[in-house]
Amino acid sequence: MRTKLHPLGLEVVTVALDIGGAEAASPWIDLAKPEHPSLIDEQHLLDELLGVVNVPTGIWIDEEGVIVRPPEPAFPGYVAIAKIGLPEGTPPRVVEMLQEAAKMKVEPERYAAAVEDWAEHGPDSRFALAPDEVVARSAPRPPEVSKAAASFELGQHLHRSGHPEDAVAWFREAHRLQPSNWTYKRQAWELIDPVLQGPSDQYDGDWLSDVREIGAENYYPQVEL
């Protein structure tokens, strides 16, 4: 998509949210061989400042630095694993996770078409929202969300400082305060088990169990285009 739309003035910037930094994210970035800037947010600042709660999330920013679409699920292309299949001997739990992921509602064609319309028409695109609509569509930030961000930041600090056991309590508090924030959950789970994301003794939830509890079809909210 970036190759096609860059001549129209659109730049794509991808940001990996991972406390593990380059060691954790670079292999995936290198494998993709992107032409666009590919950044790593080690401190989850996009979560805290812009309200990102899951991935992939897209945010549209115009030439003036103004947000014209707030954070929303962003699927500009197909899910690669669905195309290449699974290798023989894939652990059963991974298979179950992918089966749940296949039930999630994503519409890459509609989203990509909206991005292309914006690249072509700029502020005249019907998909570029006015400031009041951006605010209206943005997730609310009540006190518990701010407390969750502070708790998650404390957990990150303790983990980086060599106290991963002490970090768990603060990660758990972030999960309790903002249970809909999947980036908080997945980051904590991945620090324990990078592949399966639980279950573990440290956390009550895990990716597969939590997705099944809410229903895979509810994992991503419907994008209003």
N, C-alpha and C positions, 0 to 999 in steps of 0.2 A: 504494500500500500504506500509506503514511504517513497519508494522508487517512482511510482506512478504519479504521486501528488506533489512531490518536492518541487518540480518545475512550476507549479501553481503558487508556490510560496509557503507550502505547509512543511513544517518540521516536526518530526516525531522524536520525542525524548522518552526513553523507557527508564524506569527507576525500580531497581530491586530493593525490596524491604527485607533486610537481613542483618541481624546483629553480628553475624559471622563475617561480614564485610567481603573483601575480594576473595578470600579463601573459599567462602561458601558460594558466592554468586558468579565469579569469573568463569568457571568451567562452562556454565550454561550460556553465558554471554558469548564466549569464544566459539562454542558449538554453533550458535545461531549466525555467526559472522554478520552482525548488523552493520548497515551503512549509516545508521543514525546514532546520535549520542546515547550511550548506555551508562547510566549512573547507578550508584549503590547508596542507599540510605541506611546507614548502620544504626542510626538512632531512632528510626521510625518517626521522623519529623513530619512526613506527609500525613501520618495518622493523626498526630497531635494538632497540626496547624490547619489541615484542610478537611479532616474528617474522613479519611480513607479507612474503611473497615474490612475490606476484602480485596482479593486480587483475582483477575485483572480488573483494575479500575481506570477509567479515563477521565481526564479533566481537560477541557478546551480553554485555551488562553489566547486572546487575540494579539495583534501587533502592538497594542498599547499596554499589554500586561494585565488586561482585564479578563477575569473568568467569565466566559459566555456559556459554559455548561459546567455545573458543579460535579463532584465525584459521582460516578455511576458505573455499573458493570460495562466493560468494554471488551468486546470480542470482535476484532477486525478480520479474523480468519478462522480456519478450521482448527480443531484440536488435534495436534500432531499424532498423539497416541492412537486415535481412532483410525488414522490412515495406515500406520506402520504395523499395528498389532502388537501383541505381547510375546516376548521370548519364551521358549519352553522352560518350564521350571519356575515360572513366576510364583512367588509366595501366594497362597490362597487369600490372605487378607488384602494384599495389593489388588488382586482380581476383584474382590468384593468392593474395595474403595472405588475402583474404576467403573464398576457396574452402577454404583450410586451416582458417580459423576456423570455417567451417560444419561441419567434421568433429569439433570439440571436443565432449566430452560435458558438457552442462549440463542441469540439471533444474529450471527455474524454478518449475514448479507445486509440486513436492515441497518446495522450500525455502520458498516463500511460505506454504504450508500449515503448515509447522513454526513459522514466525514468528508466524502468526496463533494457533496453539495456545498458544504461549508468552504472547502478549499476553492471551489469555483466561484462562489458568490459572496464570500466574506460576510460582512454584517447584514447583507440582504438575504442570506440564507434563512429559511424558516426554522432551521435547527439551531441557530444562534439566538440565545435568549437575552432578553433585556435584564438589567440588573435586579429589578424587583422580582422577576421570575426566578433568577438564579438564587436569590435569597430564599424565596418561597420553597424551592426544591431542595435546598440544603438541609442536611440533617440537624435537628435541634441539638444544642450543647448545654444541657442542664448541669447542675453542680456535680452529679455523680459521674458524668462523662469526663469532666475536668479532673476529678479525683482519680478516675481510672487511668487517665494519662499520666498523672503524677506517680501513681503506684507502679505503672509499667516502666516509667523512667527510673524509678528507684531500683526495680528489679534488674533492669539493664546495667545500671551502675554497679550493683553488687556482683553481677555475673562477670562483667569486664574486670572487676577488681580482684577476681580470684575467689569469690565466695558464692559459687553457684547454688549451694544448699540454702543459703540465706535469701537468695533471690526468689526462690520458689514461692514463699509466702506472699511476696509483693506481686508476683505474676498472678497468683491465685486471686488476690484482692482485685486486680484489674479485671479479671474474668468475671468476678462476682458483680462488680459495679457496672460493667458494660458487657453483658453476655452476648450481645449481637456483634461484637467486634472480633471478627475471625482472624485478623492479623495478630492481635494480642494472643489469641488462643494458639494459633498455628506456630507462632514463633516460639512460645514456651514449650509446646509439645515437641517441636523439631529439635530443641536443645537436648531433649531426652532421647528422642528416637527420630532421626532425620527422615526415615523412609515411611514408617507406619503412623507416625504422630500419635502414639499411644496404642493401647492403654498403658498406664504406669501407676506406680505407687504415689508419685508426687502430685498428680492431678486427678480430679474426679471425672473429668470428661476426656474424650479423645475424638479425633476427626470423624471416624466412621460412626461411632455411637451418637455423637451430637448431630450429625447430618441426618441420620435415620430418625432421630427424635423430632426434628423440625420438619422433615420431609425434604428430599433432595430438590423438589420443584420450588421450594421456598428459599433455597440457599442464596440465590441472587434475586433481588427485587426486579420486577419488570421495568425495563427502560421505557420511559415515556418520550417518544420521538415526535 
